[in-house]
Every structure is written in structure tokens, then in C-alpha cells.
Amino acid sequence: VNISPSKKGPLQHHNLLVCHVTDFYPGSIQVRWFLNGQEETAGVVSTNLIRNGDWTFQILVMLEMMPQQGD
């Protein structure tokens, strides 16, 4: 699992966090975003499950959010 911002920017500006989950099997997986203990559902976009061709899978799940001090 790799989580990174799509770009570095100042606080209180929209940012896109990208979670890239790779090389898992079987293909049933649930990726969820949490912020300060609360599940984030607004602003979440996901690719479909991607087959790697070697029986493993990958998926990208992105969260658009506006970071605040302390997040």
C-alpha cells in the first residue's frame, strides 16, 4: 500500500490523496478512507479492480480533501 498526495500544496487548499494497493490476492478488497477517526465517503473515487496478469490485482482509490492543521 502506498499513500501519497498528488502534489504538495498549502493547507486549506484542495488536495488529492492517492492510495495505490498492489499485488494482492484474492481480488476481494475494501479500501476506505478515514480522517480523524471518521470514514470519508464524499470526494472518494476509485478505479475498477485491475488484473496484473499473474493472479494478483491492484486498485487506486483517491480522496479529494482540504487538509487542515492537525489532520
N, C-alpha and C positions, 0 to 999 in steps of 0.2 A: 504494500500500500504506500502510495506517495501522495502527499497533500501539499499543494503549493498555490500561492496567489498567481494569477495570470500575469500580473505586473505589480511592481511595488509602487504604492501611492500613499498620499497623506490620509490621516484619519478623517472620518466623516465624508468620504467620497466613495462612490460605488466601486466595489471590487469584486472580482470573480475568483472564488476558490475552486480549485480543481482537485478532485480525488481520483487517482488512477489506480485501480485494483487490477493486478495482473497475475497470470499463471495459477488460477485456482480451478479445482475440480471437486465435485461436480458443479454444474452450471447454476445451481440454485443458490442465490446470494441476495442479501438485502443490504443495501448501503444507505445509511441515513445520516443526516447532519444534525448536530446538537450544538447549541450556543448557550453557554451558561446554564447547562442542565436541562434546557428546553429543546424539544425537537423542532427543527426548522423545516417547514414544508413549502412556504412561499419562496419563489425565486430558485427552486431546485429544478435542474434539467439533467436528463440522463441519456446516454446513448443506449441503443439496444445492446444486448449481450453479444460480444464479438468472439467468434471461434478463432483460436490461434492455429489450428490445424494439427496440433499434437495432443488432442483431447483436453487441453486446458482452455481457459476463457479469460477475457478481460472486459472491463467496463470503465467508462468515465462518468462520474457524477459531479456536477458543478453546482455551486451555490453563489448566487449574486447577493451580496450583502454590503452594508455600510458599516465598517468597523468603528467601534467606539473605544475610548480609553478603557483598558481593563479586560477587553474581550480576549 
